[in-house]
């Protein structure tokens, strides 16, 4: 699953899509990969909900910082 998602991300880069569309697709795929890795490899499924919510807050903060950085590049 991670390999397929990474391959799709590379293909999106070369597909000739508009910047914001490519950015949106890549961000959605990246967030899905992060959730998959956190849930499966870091065993967040078996942790208390409060810890899972804390990790989700960090993920949203990282996404917000990435969006802000990409907007400043224009």
GIUR-V743287 format. One record per backbone hydrogen bond with DSSP energy under -0.5 kcal/mol. NH is the residue of the N-H (numbers start at 0). CO is the residue of the C=O. If there is no record, write none. Layout:
BEGIN
nh=NH co=CO
nh=NH co=CO
END
This chain:
BEGIN
nh=4 co=0
nh=5 co=1
nh=6 co=2
nh=7 co=3
nh=8 co=4
nh=9 co=5
nh=10 co=6
nh=11 co=7
nh=12 co=8
nh=13 co=9
nh=14 co=11
nh=16 co=11
nh=21 co=17
nh=22 co=18
nh=23 co=19
nh=24 co=20
nh=25 co=21
nh=26 co=22
nh=27 co=23
nh=28 co=24
nh=29 co=25
nh=30 co=26
nh=31 co=27
nh=32 co=28
nh=33 co=29
nh=34 co=30
nh=35 co=31
nh=36 co=32
nh=37 co=33
nh=38 co=34
nh=39 co=35
nh=40 co=36
nh=41 co=36
nh=43 co=37
nh=44 co=38
nh=45 co=42
nh=46 co=43
nh=50 co=47
nh=51 co=47
nh=52 co=48
nh=53 co=49
nh=54 co=50
nh=55 co=51
nh=56 co=52
nh=57 co=53
nh=58 co=54
nh=59 co=55
nh=60 co=56
nh=61 co=57
nh=62 co=58
nh=63 co=59
nh=64 co=60
nh=65 co=61
nh=66 co=62
nh=67 co=63
nh=68 co=64
nh=69 co=65
nh=70 co=66
nh=71 co=67
nh=72 co=68
nh=73 co=69
nh=73 co=70
END
